[in-house]
Structures are given as C-alpha cells and as structure tokens.
Amino acid sequence: MALRRVLSAARSSTPRLAALSTAPEARQQPAAGAGAVPGRRAAGAVRPPVPAVDFSNAQEAYRSRHSWELARSLLVLRLCASPALLAHHEQLLHFASRLLGQRLFEKLMKMTFYGQFVAGEDQESIQPMIRRNRAFGVGSILDYGVEEDLSTEEAERQEMESCTSVAEREGGGPSKREKQYQAHQAFGDRRDGVVSARTYFYTNEAKCDGHMETFLRCIEASAGASDDGFSAIKLTALGRPQFLLQLSDVLIKWRRFFHQIAAEQGKAGLAALDTKLEVVALQESMAKMGIASRKEMEDWFTAETLGVSSTLDLLDWNSLIDSRTELSKHLVVPNMQTGQLEPLLSGFTEEEQQQMARMLQRMDVLAKKAAKVGVRLMVDAEQTYFQPAISRLTLEMQRKFNVDKPLIFNTYQCYLKDAYDNVTLDVELARREGWCFGAKLVRGAYMAQERARAVEIGYEDPINPTYEATNTMYHRCLSYVLEELKNNARAEVMVASHNEDTVRFTLRRMEELGLHPADRQVYFGQLLGMCDQISFPLGQAGFPVYKYVPYGPVMEVLPYLSRRALENSSIMKGALRERQLLWQELKRRLCTGSLFSRPA
C-alpha cells in the first residue's frame, strides 16, 4: 500500500532522477583516523577548565562590532519595540519605496533593517561578515532568505490545490482525514501570524527542484564557511504538502489507536514510554474488531518483533506499520463516529505517487550532499498538521545517515504539549537501533496561528497554555537530552534559543553533567542581528555557537525583514536588555575616546 512505499522509499538508497542536478562538487574533506570523531572526549584526556561566561560584560560582548553598528542596532531594536510602527510597518515600507525609488530605498534598508538582520545579497558579499564572526568564535548557518511575494488570495489558492488529493476533489464527499489534517481555506495563507519562519507554497515540481538547488548551494557554502557547519531545510519546500498532511493523519490515527487500546487495558494517562500493551489482550481486541484472524496476529507478534517481552510499547507499535511487517497491509482503524473499520491511507494516482517519490528523492540528494561535504543538516519543524510526517521522514533519514555521527538533526518544538513524549521516544529509538541522535530544540514559531486554527476548526489546542509552561517544557526536554549526551558521546543537540535564562540553565546543567564545550556535543544558535550579548561571549569562551545568517537581494527579502520586525514579545523583552548593553558600550567608547576603534 501507499504508506509502505513512503517509508520504504525514505529508508532505501533512492536513485537520483535526471532532472535533479546538484551544485558544483565540494572540496574533499580530510579523512579522520579509523573510528575517530573530531571533538569527542577520550578516556583520561585532560581538558582545560571551562571559562566563565559573562552575559553582562558589554565591552566583551561587542568587541567584534564597530561603533556605527552598535548605533544601528540600538535604532533598529528600538523601532522594532514600537507597537505603532509594527502595526503599520508594511505600509511604511511600501510608502518609503515609492517615495525614495528603489535605489535610495535599498540604501536606506542596508543602513537599517536589512543591514541588521541580513548578511548581504549573495554568497560572495557575505564572506567578510562570516570571517569576522568566525574570528570571534561564532559560526554561520546560511539561509537564502528570498520568498515569493504572494497575495493572500494567491497563497490560499495554491495551498488548497496542493493540500487536496485528486481522490478528495473528485469524490465530492467529506474527507476521511481528521479535521486537523485537512486543508482549510481560512488558514490557507500559512504566513499569517508567523513571525520567525519562512513559508513555502507548492506551485509545481520544477519550483521544488529550484528549492532543492538553493538548499544544495547553502550546504556547499556552509562547508566552505566552517569545518563544523550546519545547514537548514524545510520539507514543505521539497514537495506537495498533501503528502505530509496524509501521512501525518495516518501516524496520529495509529498512535491514537494505541492509546485507545491502552485505555481499555487500564493504562491511560501514563507517559508515552511507560505505556505498554499486554500482547495477549491486544490480540483479543484486534480479533474482536475484525482487523485480522488470530493466526495472522500470531505471525505478526513474533520473537523478532517483540523480543522476550510479552508487552508492546509505542515504539514497537510504530514499527508494525513499516515495510518490515505484514500488518501494514491491514492498516485499518475503527472510526469512532461510525464504528466501521477504515483504511488509514487512501490510494494515490500515478502522478501523485511520482510526486511523492520525487519529494523523497530530493531529501535523499540533500542528505547525501551534506554527508559528502561534512555539513550537518537540520530539518526545520513546521505546523502541527505537517509535523508528524516531517518527524517520521526525518527519522528515516537519521536511520540511514546517522550511522557514525549525527548528520541529520530533527527539530522539536517545545511549545507543544507532547514535546517531551516526542523527544523521549526518539532518544529511546536511537538507543535501540544504534544510530546517533541529533536534535535542535526550539520554542516554536507558529503559536498564534496554531491556537487560532484549533479554535476555529474545533480540535484540542496543541500548544502549552502559558509561556511559563513552554519554558518548563523546554528545560525538561533539554535536561533529558543532556542526560543522554552524558552517557552517549555520539549524540548532539542544538540549543536554539534567544532566552538568556535558558542558556544559563544549559551551561549549569553541562557543568553538573561534566559536558565540556570541547566535546562539541552541545551547540547554541541565535538569529543574526539579535542577542549578540549571548552569542559572542559563548563563542569567545569556547562554546560552539552559530548565527542563523540569511542573505539575498534587498527587495526579495522584505518578507523576511517584516517577520524580524514582528518578532515575538518574549524576544523583544530580551531586546530591552540588549539595548541597555548596547547603550552602555557606546557610552564607554565615547567616554574613553575609543568610539572609532576597530574590532579586535
């Protein structure tokens, strides 16, 4: 069936289609010694003491910056904190562009917002900034920040067309997918309410090939910028979002079926990893539902699938739907409304199957390129109705490429109520299967949109109820991953946060667990133009830290600049402290006659 082909194709070495060309060949990486992993701790090795990190020392934090850059940061961050300006920023940008003309407008932007948040127009022009940051211990994650400037109506039209299958359009009746995993016109423009993530809309396969080529160039440039680089991709850029919606619906229904049976066995409310089904009772339940005969189930639940245990946990359960078991032929679950058994995934047309295969092939091309040039690939998280599929496909890439070290990093959104379950399940799966766990932890970029969509469509809000609850979830997930790093030198995590308290928490836990920055297991990430008082002290103290560096022509990155101006309130609260430190350093330079000194 279709689901088996999806997971099997993601796991196999897929041949490249002729139309999928790659960027120029990268430089050959020097070979490490047999079994060596650079930066890993060795038994008995003597490591230098960890330097103290002072986030309040403005002089050290801004050593890399010219005074005029500090003044620009003060101005831009102050403007970004103005509610009146933010409410009308798009109209003001449009008015300024018409009044000044494109040439003068671009100069104005380069002196202000563009210069603050964007590194340059192309890969050549951004090299001086990359080299300077690297000299102060800060790496770069390159991102081509250009977006299509679609109208709301055009974005909604493209989204509805690309999120609905041929069978659904021609069937005329209601979709069998759950409401959360259906396309809805009111939320067709996925840019609405999103302040810190790029949005891709599907047009055709050629456009997806173009996005892949852009990602390949970023991977190539990241390899040239650092020996220990990262690059980021989005799966909605690589194919029709319809497939992500359908696969997400499948995975969630299958998981919900597990918890339904667990409740019948009196095991409701347990943590995901602690919930275990009694196999004998499970077989009886499935036989009563008519899913399969007892003989068929005895063939599925063998020592190979269960080991010596007479129970089955969620990871065992999930493994039953991949291509390694015959149960995937019987992928049906009871519909709670009708009481009928229904297939989890409807059939695809031949064209849809080809489009799905090409999406998986593009992922494979990017991962192979990243492996070849020694760049880690971070798969960005997206909306919750896409995310189960994105995480599952990323997991398949991790199984294939994270053999010797973490090459593929999955992203976990800690504003989600089920974030901790997602993290713990994937860590445990990596342990069982022997591949290297790699994760990026973020709070999340789609909160306002997710809340509004849940209320409007009528399903449970997937977001933690408060900002404090999200902080608690972030620290809980982070603590669990750091504990894993203590016991597993092949696991790595990117702490992507602008929150100073979270960074301090991470440093404290690293010290408690004996995780040294020289081990290069814990990385930190912030956006270019924000929170330099966090990034540069970390880099100068020897911690691996990266700036997310967008680039592109001025007029084509205006959507990105709009989101930077609308960055969420938690970051703007942190920007108040940043403005205070910027002003403190400017006054110091003015009073000491060093206003025109060069970075040193």
ZAMARGU-4260 file (C-alpha; in steps of 0.2 Angstrom, whole numbers, plus 5000, padded with zeros to 4 digits):
<rodrens>
0) 5000/5000/5000 | 5005/5018/4999 | 5011/5020/5016 | 5023/5006/5014 | 5030/5013/4999
5) 5033/5030/5008 | 5043/5023/5022 | 5052/5010/5011 | 5057/5024/4999 | 5063/5035/5013
10) 5074/5021/5020 | 5081/5015/5004 | 5095/5022/4993 | 5084/5030/4980 | 5092/5033/4963
15) 5093/5051/4958 | 5081/5057/4944 | 5090/5065/4929 | 5081/5082/4932 | 5088/5083/4949
20) 5105/5091/4946 | 5117/5096/4961 | 5128/5110/4965 | 5146/5110/4960 | 5157/5097/4968
25) 5163/5102/4985 | 5181/5101/4992 | 5186/5084/4998 | 5186/5083/5017 | 5202/5076/5026
30) 5199/5059/5032 | 5200/5056/5051 | 5208/5041/5059 | 5198/5025/5059 | 5183/5027/5070
35) 5189/5044/5076 | 5175/5058/5079 | 5183/5075/5080 | 5180/5084/5096 | 5174/5069/5106
40) 5180/5066/5124 | 5193/5052/5126 | 5195/5042/5142 | 5208/5050/5153 | 5210/5066/5142
45) 5215/5082/5152 | 5204/5096/5146 | 5206/5114/5150 | 5194/5122/5163 | 5178/5129/5156
50) 5179/5148/5156 | 5166/5158/5165 | 5153/5166/5153 | 5148/5184/5157 | 5132/5190/5148
55) 5133/5207/5156 | 5150/5212/5150 | 5146/5224/5136 | 5164/5228/5131 | 5167/5209/5128
60) 5151/5206/5120 | 5153/5219/5107 | 5172/5218/5104 | 5168/5212/5086 | 5157/5227/5082
65) 5161/5244/5075 | 5153/5259/5085 | 5141/5263/5070 | 5135/5245/5070 | 5131/5247/5089
70) 5121/5263/5085 | 5112/5255/5071 | 5107/5240/5082 | 5101/5252/5095 | 5090/5261/5082
75) 5083/5246/5074 | 5079/5237/5090 | 5071/5252/5097 | 5060/5254/5081 | 5055/5235/5082
80) 5049/5238/5100 | 5037/5252/5094 | 5019/5245/5094 | 5013/5259/5082 | 5027/5256/5070
85) 5024/5237/5070 | 5006/5239/5066 | 5009/5249/5050 | 5027/5243/5045 | 5021/5236/5029
90) 5013/5252/5023 | 5028/5262/5029 | 5040/5251/5019 | 5029/5252/5004 | 5027/5271/5005
95) 5046/5273/5008 | 5050/5263/4992 | 5038/5273/4982 | 5044/5290/4989 | 5063/5286/4988
100) 5064/5275/4972 | 5071/5258/4973 | 5090/5263/4973 | 5088/5275/4988 | 5076/5263/4997
105) 5089/5249/4996 | 5102/5260/5003 | 5091/5265/5017 | 5087/5247/5021 | 5105/5242/5021
110) 5109/5256/5033 | 5095/5250/5045 | 5084/5234/5045 | 5092/5225/5031 | 5110/5228/5037
115) 5104/5222/5055 | 5096/5206/5050 | 5103/5201/5033 | 5121/5197/5029 | 5122/5203/5011
120) 5115/5200/4994 | 5124/5184/4988 | 5137/5171/4995 | 5152/5182/4990 | 5146/5198/4998
125) 5143/5189/5015 | 5160/5181/5017 | 5168/5196/5026 | 5155/5195/5040 | 5156/5176/5041
130) 5175/5178/5043 | 5174/5191/5056 | 5161/5181/5066 | 5172/5166/5065 | 5187/5175/5071
135) 5177/5179/5087 | 5171/5161/5089 | 5154/5162/5081 | 5149/5151/5066 | 5136/5153/5052
140) 5121/5144/5047 | 5117/5150/5029 | 5100/5153/5023 | 5094/5161/5007 | 5081/5172/5013
145) 5071/5175/4997 | 5052/5172/4997 | 5038/5174/4984 | 5028/5189/4987 | 5011/5181/4985
150) 4995/5190/4989 | 4984/5182/5002 | 4972/5176/4989 | 4985/5168/4979 | 4993/5159/4994
155) 4976/5152/4999 | 4973/5146/4981 | 4989/5137/4980 | 4988/5130/4997 | 4970/5122/4994
160) 4976/5115/4977 | 4992/5107/4984 | 4984/5100/5000 | 4970/5091/4992 | 4971/5074/4983
165) 4963/5070/4967 | 4953/5057/4975 | 4946/5070/4988 | 4942/5083/4974 | 4933/5070/4963
170) 4925/5061/4977 | 4914/5076/4982 | 4910/5069/5000 | 4918/5074/5016 | 4937/5070/5018
175) 4941/5054/5029 | 4955/5064/5036 | 4953/5071/5053 | 4949/5090/5054 | 4966/5095/5060
180) 4974/5086/5044 | 4963/5094/5031 | 4966/5110/5021 | 4955/5124/5027 | 4953/5140/5016
185) 4953/5152/5031 | 4971/5146/5036 | 4977/5143/5018 | 4989/5158/5020 | 5002/5149/5031
190) 5011/5166/5033 | 4998/5173/5044 | 5003/5175/5062 | 5020/5168/5059 | 5034/5179/5064
195) 5050/5169/5063 | 5049/5156/5050 | 5050/5156/5031 | 5034/5149/5022 | 5034/5139/5006
200) 5019/5136/4994 | 5019/5122/4982 | 5017/5128/4963 | 5024/5114/4953 | 5038/5101/4953
205) 5051/5112/4944 | 5049/5125/4959 | 5053/5111/4971 | 5068/5107/4961 | 5073/5125/4962
210) 5072/5125/4981 | 5082/5109/4982 | 5096/5118/4971 | 5095/5133/4983 | 5097/5121/4998
215) 5112/5112/4989 | 5121/5129/4987 | 5118/5133/5005 | 5126/5116/5010 | 5140/5120/4999
220) 5143/5137/5006 | 5142/5131/5024 | 5155/5118/5020 | 5166/5132/5014 | 5162/5143/5029
225) 5167/5131/5043 | 5174/5114/5046 | 5159/5110/5058 | 5145/5118/5049 | 5126/5117/5049
230) 5113/5120/5035 | 5094/5120/5037 | 5080/5114/5026 | 5061/5114/5026 | 5051/5099/5019
235) 5037/5109/5013 | 5049/5117/5000 | 5053/5099/4993 | 5036/5093/4988 | 5017/5094/4988
240) 5011/5097/5006 | 4996/5085/5003 | 5008/5070/5007 | 5013/5077/5023 | 4995/5080/5028
245) 4990/5062/5023 | 5005/5054/5032 | 5003/5064/5047 | 4984/5059/5048 | 4990/5041/5047
250) 5003/5042/5060 | 4992/5051/5073 | 4977/5039/5070 | 4989/5024/5073 | 4996/5032/5089
255) 4978/5036/5095 | 4973/5018/5091 | 4987/5013/5103 | 4982/5024/5117 | 4963/5018/5114
260) 4969/5000/5117 | 4980/5006/5132 | 4965/5014/5140 | 4955/4998/5138 | 4969/4989/5147
265) 4968/5002/5161 | 4984/5011/5156 | 4978/5028/5152 | 4987/5043/5157 | 5005/5036/5158
270) 5020/5044/5149 | 5022/5038/5131 | 5037/5027/5135 | 5029/5019/5151 | 5013/5014/5142
275) 5014/4995/5137 | 5001/4984/5130 | 4999/4966/5135 | 5000/4957/5119 | 4988/4943/5123
280) 4974/4956/5127 | 4979/4966/5111 | 4977/4951/5100 | 4960/4948/5108 | 4955/4966/5105
285) 4961/4966/5087 | 4952/4950/5083 | 4935/4956/5090 | 4937/4972/5079 | 4939/4961/5064
290) 4956/4968/5059 | 4964/4950/5057 | 4962/4932/5062 | 4971/4926/5077 | 4983/4915/5066
295) 4988/4931/5057 | 4992/4940/5073 | 5002/4926/5079 | 5013/4928/5064 | 5015/4947/5067
300) 5019/4946/5085 | 5034/4935/5085 | 5050/4935/5095 | 5058/4945/5081 | 5046/4960/5084
305) 5043/4958/5102 | 5059/4950/5109 | 5057/4941/5125 | 5044/4953/5132 | 5025/4949/5132
310) 5021/4968/5131 | 5022/4980/5117 | 5026/4999/5119 | 5023/5013/5107 | 5040/5011/5098
315) 5036/4993/5095 | 5018/4998/5089 | 5025/5011/5077 | 5037/4998/5070 | 5022/4987/5065
320) 5017/4999/5051 | 5033/5000/5042 | 5038/4988/5027 | 5046/4975/5039 | 5029/4968/5044
325) 5014/4961/5035 | 5002/4971/5047 | 5005/4986/5036 | 4994/4978/5023 | 4979/4978/5036
330) 4981/4997/5041 | 4964/5000/5047 | 4957/5008/5062 | 4940/5010/5070 | 4931/5026/5066
335) 4924/5032/5082 | 4909/5040/5074 | 4903/5026/5063 | 4910/5011/5072 | 4917/5005/5055
340) 4935/5000/5051 | 4943/5012/5038 | 4959/5011/5029 | 4972/5024/5036 | 4978/5030/5019
345) 4968/5032/5003 | 4976/5027/4986 | 4986/5039/4976 | 4985/5042/4957 | 5001/5038/4947
350) 5005/5056/4946 | 5004/5058/4965 | 5015/5043/4968 | 5028/5051/4956 | 5027/5067/4965
355) 5029/5059/4982 | 5044/5049/4976 | 5052/5065/4970 | 5050/5073/4987 | 5059/5058/4995
360) 5072/5059/4982 | 5076/5077/4985 | 5078/5074/5003 | 5090/5060/4999 | 5100/5071/4987
365) 5102/5084/5001 | 5107/5072/5014 | 5120/5064/5003 | 5127/5081/4998 | 5128/5086/5017
370) 5137/5069/5021 | 5149/5072/5007 | 5155/5089/5012 | 5154/5086/5031 | 5139/5098/5035
375) 5125/5093/5047 | 5108/5095/5041 | 5094/5102/5052 | 5076/5098/5046 | 5066/5113/5052
380) 5049/5110/5061 | 5033/5117/5054 | 5014/5117/5058 | 5007/5103/5069 | 4997/5096/5054
385) 5013/5093/5044 | 5025/5089/5059 | 5021/5071/5062 | 5025/5067/5044 | 5040/5078/5044
390) 5047/5070/5060 | 5044/5052/5053 | 5053/5056/5037 | 5067/5064/5046 | 5069/5049/5057
395) 5070/5038/5042 | 5084/5049/5036 | 5093/5048/5053 | 5092/5029/5052 | 5101/5030/5035
400) 5114/5044/5038 | 5117/5045/5057 | 5127/5029/5057 | 5144/5036/5064 | 5139/5053/5070
405) 5124/5064/5070 | 5122/5071/5052 | 5103/5074/5052 | 5095/5084/5066 | 5077/5084/5069
410) 5068/5099/5077 | 5057/5098/5092 | 5045/5112/5096 | 5044/5114/5115 | 5028/5124/5115
415) 5019/5108/5110 | 5011/5098/5124 | 5018/5082/5118 | 5036/5089/5115 | 5043/5078/5130
420) 5035/5062/5123 | 5042/5066/5106 | 5059/5068/5112 | 5060/5053/5124 | 5053/5042/5111
425) 5066/5047/5098 | 5080/5046/5110 | 5075/5028/5115 | 5073/5023/5097 | 5090/5029/5093
430) 5097/5019/5108 | 5088/5003/5102 | 5093/5004/5084 | 5110/5010/5087 | 5110/5026/5076
435) 5116/5043/5083 | 5103/5055/5090 | 5104/5073/5084 | 5091/5087/5089 | 5088/5105/5088
440) 5077/5112/5102 | 5066/5127/5099 | 5051/5135/5107 | 5041/5136/5091 | 5036/5149/5078
445) 5018/5146/5074 | 5009/5149/5091 | 4996/5162/5086 | 4992/5153/5070 | 4990/5136/5079
450) 4979/5142/5093 | 4968/5151/5081 | 4966/5136/5069 | 4962/5124/5084 | 4948/5136/5090
455) 4941/5139/5073 | 4941/5121/5066 | 4937/5113/5083 | 4951/5102/5089 | 4962/5102/5105
460) 4974/5117/5106 | 4991/5108/5104 | 5001/5122/5112 | 5006/5123/5131 | 4994/5135/5140
465) 5007/5148/5145 | 5024/5155/5141 | 5030/5148/5158 | 5023/5131/5154 | 5033/5132/5137
470) 5049/5137/5147 | 5046/5122/5159 | 5044/5110/5144 | 5060/5117/5135 | 5070/5114/5151
475) 5063/5097/5154 | 5066/5091/5136 | 5084/5099/5136 | 5088/5091/5153 | 5083/5074/5146
480) 5094/5076/5130 | 5109/5082/5140 | 5107/5067/5152 | 5108/5056/5136 | 5123/5066/5130
485) 5132/5062/5146 | 5130/5044/5143 | 5132/5044/5124 | 5146/5053/5116 | 5139/5051/5099
490) 5123/5061/5102 | 5122/5080/5099 | 5110/5094/5102 | 5107/5112/5096 | 5100/5124/5109
495) 5092/5136/5098 | 5086/5150/5110 | 5087/5169/5112 | 5082/5167/5131 | 5096/5171/5142
500) 5089/5161/5156 | 5088/5145/5145 | 5106/5147/5140 | 5112/5149/5158 | 5101/5134/5163
505) 5111/5124/5149 | 5128/5130/5155 | 5123/5125/5173 | 5117/5108/5168 | 5133/5105/5157
510) 5144/5109/5172 | 5134/5097/5183 | 5134/5083/5170 | 5153/5085/5165 | 5149/5090/5147
515) 5164/5101/5141 | 5162/5113/5126 | 5177/5104/5118 | 5167/5089/5117 | 5156/5098/5104
520) 5140/5089/5108 | 5130/5105/5114 | 5128/5119/5101 | 5120/5136/5103 | 5110/5146/5090
525) 5103/5163/5088 | 5097/5174/5073 | 5109/5186/5065 | 5106/5204/5072 | 5099/5198/5089
530) 5106/5193/5106 | 5124/5196/5102 | 5127/5198/5120 | 5123/5179/5121 | 5132/5173/5106
535) 5149/5181/5106 | 5153/5178/5125 | 5148/5160/5122 | 5160/5159/5107 | 5174/5168/5115
540) 5173/5156/5130 | 5175/5141/5118 | 5157/5135/5116 | 5151/5130/5099 | 5139/5144/5094
545) 5131/5149/5077 | 5121/5163/5070 | 5107/5159/5058 | 5113/5170/5043 | 5100/5175/5029
550) 5106/5183/5013 | 5098/5188/4997 | 5093/5204/4987 | 5085/5218/4997 | 5068/5219/4988
555) 5067/5200/4988 | 5070/5198/5007 | 5057/5211/5013 | 5045/5197/5019 | 5059/5190/5030
560) 5063/5208/5036 | 5044/5210/5040 | 5045/5195/5051 | 5060/5201/5060 | 5052/5217/5064
565) 5037/5207/5071 | 5047/5195/5082 | 5038/5188/5096 | 5036/5198/5113 | 5047/5186/5123
570) 5062/5191/5111 | 5058/5209/5112 | 5058/5209/5131 | 5076/5202/5129 | 5080/5215/5117
575) 5077/5228/5131 | 5092/5221/5140 | 5101/5221/5124 | 5098/5239/5120 | 5104/5243/5138
580) 5120/5234/5135 | 5122/5242/5118 | 5120/5260/5125 | 5132/5255/5139 | 5145/5250/5127
585) 5143/5266/5116 | 5144/5277/5131 | 5160/5268/5137 | 5168/5271/5120 | 5163/5289/5119
590) 5170/5292/5137 | 5186/5283/5134 | 5189/5291/5116 | 5188/5274/5108 | 5172/5277/5098
595) 5182/5275/5081 | 5192/5260/5087 | 5191/5244/5075 | 5186/5227/5081 | 5200/5217/5089
</rodrens>
